[in-house]
Amino acid sequence: MKLYFGNMVTTVTTLMIVSLVGFVGYSISNRSNINFWGRRSLFILAYSLVICCFAAARDGLDKTIQYTIDGSCNPGIFSLVSVPNIVGCVGAAIIIIAAIATPIAKSQHMREIWFYVMSGGVMLKFLECSDDFSITTLRFSSNFFNEIYPTLDGRVIEVMPLSAPDLYTKEGVELLDLIFRQLCCLHERQEYSYKNKILIHLVISYIFEIYEQTHRHIKNRMSFPLDHKSLLLDKFYCLCCEEHLYHRNIEYYAEKLNITSRYLYKLCQESFHMTPKQCIDYIISGNAKKMLLSTELSTQQIANELNFSDQSAFGQFFKRNVGMSPTDFRNKFK
């Protein structure tokens, strides 16, 4: 509906189109009493040109053309080569042909026919249909993520799942769009010697910008009451972050939440597609990665910090969850 009543320009354009449709409908229903079809065709031609100007402003056609030429601004609603623009060009061609043919026609009957042709062209010109919907995505490997993860602090990781498109304004995502376009551009280039390093910095910038755009809305979000399941999962996550060093059995957390272990398992599977044990292990392995990449602590010291019984137990845990030993992980990504 924003396309038709989003602001003053769209509203005026819509009202003008409706009035034009009404005029055409009235002319057709009252055709037996009309003697001068050429005048009506002339009125439609002039009125449709005015509507064209409003419709072009509404759709941001000038921005689309400028974006296609040099990319110096954001495009309009539809791309230059799109279904609505192609349909509009066909409608414009029909209007031009009918406008030329009408004064040439020698009888009112022929001018009436050309009036119908022009009316059809006008309706086609202003017919709006949805442009093709497309999403551009960039996917990165787990190894790439392993290089990024140690640079993110806990606040960013907690806020990221709360990001949602309806939180942001058009002005707020301009920097996000710019960084994403840079990522897409760099992703297609193969000749860069430090391509991976640049990608890492751009992705980190993108994540922090999402945080900046999202965290200001968190207080507002938290003012809405959570349903019972979401509240339990929030409490479970907080408990895991606070007590994973000393409590790693599911029964402890289920008891703290006053639910059964089976119900906790069901909640985690439904929401995270992980078991409660995997959730706890994910937090522990994440902390281990940070320590391996951002500190000079030995594997034994990290095992002690994370409350493992010995270095061997820590090594087995890390390899089971990450796919390589702590030493190999540090050598590969640090």
Contacts in CASP RR format, 6 or more apart in sequence:
PFRMAT RR
TARGET T0000
AUTHOR 0000-0000-0000
METHOD contacts of the structure
MODEL  1
MKLYFGNMVTTVTTLMIVSLVGFVGYSISNRSNINFWGRRSLFILAYSLV
ICCFAAARDGLDKTIQYTIDGSCNPGIFSLVSVPNIVGCVGAAIIIIAAI
ATPIAKSQHMREIWFYVMSGGVMLKFLECSDDFSITTLRFSSNFFNEIYP
TLDGRVIEVMPLSAPDLYTKEGVELLDLIFRQLCCLHERQEYSYKNKILI
HLVISYIFEIYEQTHRHIKNRMSFPLDHKSLLLDKFYCLCCEEHLYHRNI
EYYAEKLNITSRYLYKLCQESFHMTPKQCIDYIISGNAKKMLLSTELSTQ
QIANELNFSDQSAFGQFFKRNVGMSPTDFRNKFK
2 10 0 8 1.000
3 10 0 8 1.000
3 58 0 8 1.000
3 77 0 8 1.000
3 128 0 8 1.000
4 10 0 8 1.000
4 11 0 8 1.000
4 13 0 8 1.000
4 14 0 8 1.000
5 11 0 8 1.000
5 14 0 8 1.000
9 54 0 8 1.000
9 57 0 8 1.000
9 58 0 8 1.000
10 58 0 8 1.000
12 54 0 8 1.000
13 51 0 8 1.000
13 54 0 8 1.000
13 55 0 8 1.000
13 57 0 8 1.000
13 58 0 8 1.000
16 47 0 8 1.000
16 50 0 8 1.000
16 51 0 8 1.000
16 54 0 8 1.000
17 51 0 8 1.000
17 55 0 8 1.000
17 126 0 8 1.000
20 44 0 8 1.000
20 47 0 8 1.000
20 48 0 8 1.000
20 51 0 8 1.000
20 122 0 8 1.000
20 126 0 8 1.000
21 123 0 8 1.000
23 43 0 8 1.000
23 44 0 8 1.000
23 47 0 8 1.000
24 44 0 8 1.000
24 119 0 8 1.000
24 122 0 8 1.000
24 123 0 8 1.000
27 34 0 8 1.000
27 40 0 8 1.000
27 115 0 8 1.000
27 119 0 8 1.000
28 116 0 8 1.000
28 119 0 8 1.000
31 112 0 8 1.000
34 40 0 8 1.000
34 112 0 8 1.000
35 108 0 8 1.000
36 108 0 8 1.000
37 102 0 8 1.000
37 108 0 8 1.000
37 111 0 8 1.000
37 112 0 8 1.000
37 114 0 8 1.000
37 115 0 8 1.000
38 102 0 8 1.000
38 103 0 8 1.000
38 111 0 8 1.000
38 115 0 8 1.000
40 115 0 8 1.000
41 98 0 8 1.000
41 99 0 8 1.000
41 102 0 8 1.000
41 111 0 8 1.000
41 114 0 8 1.000
41 115 0 8 1.000
41 118 0 8 1.000
42 102 0 8 1.000
44 115 0 8 1.000
44 118 0 8 1.000
44 119 0 8 1.000
44 122 0 8 1.000
45 95 0 8 1.000
45 99 0 8 1.000
45 118 0 8 1.000
48 95 0 8 1.000
48 122 0 8 1.000
48 125 0 8 1.000
48 126 0 8 1.000
51 126 0 8 1.000
52 92 0 8 1.000
52 125 0 8 1.000
55 126 0 8 1.000
56 62 0 8 1.000
58 77 0 8 1.000
59 76 0 8 1.000
59 77 0 8 1.000
59 78 0 8 1.000
59 84 0 8 1.000
60 76 0 8 1.000
60 77 0 8 1.000
61 76 0 8 1.000
63 73 0 8 1.000
63 74 0 8 1.000
63 75 0 8 1.000
63 76 0 8 1.000
64 75 0 8 1.000
64 76 0 8 1.000
64 77 0 8 1.000
64 78 0 8 1.000
64 79 0 8 1.000
64 80 0 8 1.000
65 80 0 8 1.000
66 72 0 8 1.000
66 73 0 8 1.000
67 73 0 8 1.000
67 74 0 8 1.000
67 75 0 8 1.000
67 76 0 8 1.000
68 75 0 8 1.000
68 80 0 8 1.000
74 177 0 8 1.000
77 131 0 8 1.000
78 84 0 8 1.000
78 85 0 8 1.000
78 131 0 8 1.000
79 85 0 8 1.000
79 131 0 8 1.000
82 131 0 8 1.000
82 132 0 8 1.000
83 129 0 8 1.000
83 131 0 8 1.000
83 132 0 8 1.000
84 127 0 8 1.000
84 128 0 8 1.000
84 129 0 8 1.000
84 131 0 8 1.000
87 124 0 8 1.000
87 125 0 8 1.000
87 127 0 8 1.000
87 129 0 8 1.000
88 124 0 8 1.000
88 125 0 8 1.000
88 127 0 8 1.000
90 121 0 8 1.000
90 124 0 8 1.000
91 120 0 8 1.000
91 121 0 8 1.000
91 122 0 8 1.000
91 124 0 8 1.000
91 125 0 8 1.000
92 121 0 8 1.000
92 125 0 8 1.000
94 117 0 8 1.000
94 118 0 8 1.000
94 120 0 8 1.000
94 121 0 8 1.000
94 124 0 8 1.000
95 118 0 8 1.000
95 121 0 8 1.000
95 122 0 8 1.000
95 125 0 8 1.000
97 117 0 8 1.000
98 114 0 8 1.000
98 115 0 8 1.000
98 117 0 8 1.000
98 118 0 8 1.000
98 121 0 8 1.000
99 118 0 8 1.000
101 114 0 8 1.000
101 117 0 8 1.000
102 111 0 8 1.000
102 114 0 8 1.000
102 115 0 8 1.000
102 118 0 8 1.000
105 111 0 8 1.000
105 113 0 8 1.000
105 114 0 8 1.000
136 180 0 8 1.000
136 184 0 8 1.000
138 180 0 8 1.000
138 183 0 8 1.000
138 184 0 8 1.000
138 187 0 8 1.000
140 203 0 8 1.000
143 332 0 8 1.000
143 333 0 8 1.000
144 196 0 8 1.000
144 199 0 8 1.000
144 200 0 8 1.000
144 203 0 8 1.000
146 289 0 8 1.000
146 293 0 8 1.000
146 322 0 8 1.000
146 329 0 8 1.000
146 333 0 8 1.000
147 200 0 8 1.000
147 293 0 8 1.000
147 333 0 8 1.000
148 200 0 8 1.000
148 203 0 8 1.000
148 204 0 8 1.000
148 207 0 8 1.000
149 286 0 8 1.000
149 289 0 8 1.000
149 290 0 8 1.000
150 289 0 8 1.000
150 290 0 8 1.000
150 293 0 8 1.000
150 294 0 8 1.000
151 204 0 8 1.000
152 204 0 8 1.000
152 207 0 8 1.000
155 211 0 8 1.000
155 215 0 8 1.000
156 207 0 8 1.000
156 208 0 8 1.000
156 211 0 8 1.000
159 211 0 8 1.000
159 214 0 8 1.000
159 215 0 8 1.000
159 218 0 8 1.000
160 207 0 8 1.000
160 210 0 8 1.000
160 211 0 8 1.000
160 214 0 8 1.000
162 214 0 8 1.000
162 217 0 8 1.000
162 218 0 8 1.000
162 221 0 8 1.000
163 210 0 8 1.000
163 213 0 8 1.000
163 214 0 8 1.000
167 213 0 8 1.000
167 214 0 8 1.000
167 217 0 8 1.000
168 176 0 8 1.000
168 213 0 8 1.000
172 213 0 8 1.000
173 213 0 8 1.000
175 209 0 8 1.000
176 206 0 8 1.000
176 209 0 8 1.000
176 210 0 8 1.000
176 213 0 8 1.000
179 202 0 8 1.000
179 205 0 8 1.000
179 206 0 8 1.000
179 209 0 8 1.000
180 206 0 8 1.000
182 202 0 8 1.000
183 199 0 8 1.000
183 202 0 8 1.000
183 203 0 8 1.000
183 206 0 8 1.000
186 192 0 8 1.000
186 195 0 8 1.000
186 198 0 8 1.000
186 199 0 8 1.000
186 202 0 8 1.000
187 199 0 8 1.000
189 195 0 8 1.000
192 198 0 8 1.000
226 234 0 8 1.000
229 267 0 8 1.000
229 270 0 8 1.000
229 271 0 8 1.000
232 257 0 8 1.000
232 259 0 8 1.000
232 264 0 8 1.000
232 267 0 8 1.000
233 267 0 8 1.000
233 268 0 8 1.000
233 271 0 8 1.000
233 272 0 8 1.000
235 256 0 8 1.000
235 257 0 8 1.000
236 253 0 8 1.000
236 257 0 8 1.000
236 264 0 8 1.000
236 267 0 8 1.000
236 268 0 8 1.000
236 276 0 8 1.000
236 279 0 8 1.000
237 279 0 8 1.000
239 253 0 8 1.000
239 256 0 8 1.000
239 257 0 8 1.000
240 253 0 8 1.000
240 279 0 8 1.000
240 280 0 8 1.000
240 283 0 8 1.000
241 283 0 8 1.000
243 252 0 8 1.000
244 280 0 8 1.000
244 283 0 8 1.000
244 284 0 8 1.000
245 306 0 8 1.000
245 307 0 8 1.000
246 307 0 8 1.000
247 253 0 8 1.000
248 277 0 8 1.000
248 280 0 8 1.000
248 284 0 8 1.000
250 261 0 8 1.000
250 264 0 8 1.000
250 265 0 8 1.000
250 276 0 8 1.000
250 277 0 8 1.000
251 261 0 8 1.000
253 264 0 8 1.000
253 276 0 8 1.000
254 260 0 8 1.000
254 261 0 8 1.000
254 263 0 8 1.000
254 264 0 8 1.000
254 276 0 8 1.000
257 264 0 8 1.000
261 276 0 8 1.000
264 276 0 8 1.000
265 275 0 8 1.000
265 276 0 8 1.000
268 274 0 8 1.000
268 275 0 8 1.000
268 276 0 8 1.000
268 278 0 8 1.000
268 279 0 8 1.000
269 275 0 8 1.000
272 279 0 8 1.000
274 282 0 8 1.000
281 317 0 8 1.000
281 321 0 8 1.000
282 321 0 8 1.000
284 306 0 8 1.000
284 317 0 8 1.000
284 321 0 8 1.000
285 317 0 8 1.000
285 318 0 8 1.000
285 321 0 8 1.000
285 322 0 8 1.000
287 306 0 8 1.000
288 302 0 8 1.000
288 306 0 8 1.000
288 314 0 8 1.000
288 318 0 8 1.000
288 326 0 8 1.000
289 322 0 8 1.000
289 329 0 8 1.000
291 297 0 8 1.000
291 302 0 8 1.000
291 305 0 8 1.000
291 306 0 8 1.000
292 302 0 8 1.000
292 326 0 8 1.000
292 329 0 8 1.000
292 330 0 8 1.000
292 334 0 8 1.000
293 330 0 8 1.000
293 333 0 8 1.000
293 334 0 8 1.000
295 302 0 8 1.000
297 305 0 8 1.000
299 311 0 8 1.000
299 314 0 8 1.000
299 315 0 8 1.000
299 326 0 8 1.000
299 327 0 8 1.000
300 311 0 8 1.000
302 314 0 8 1.000
302 326 0 8 1.000
303 310 0 8 1.000
303 311 0 8 1.000
303 313 0 8 1.000
303 314 0 8 1.000
303 315 0 8 1.000
306 314 0 8 1.000
308 314 0 8 1.000
308 317 0 8 1.000
314 326 0 8 1.000
315 325 0 8 1.000
315 326 0 8 1.000
318 324 0 8 1.000
318 325 0 8 1.000
318 326 0 8 1.000
318 329 0 8 1.000
319 325 0 8 1.000
322 329 0 8 1.000
324 332 0 8 1.000
END
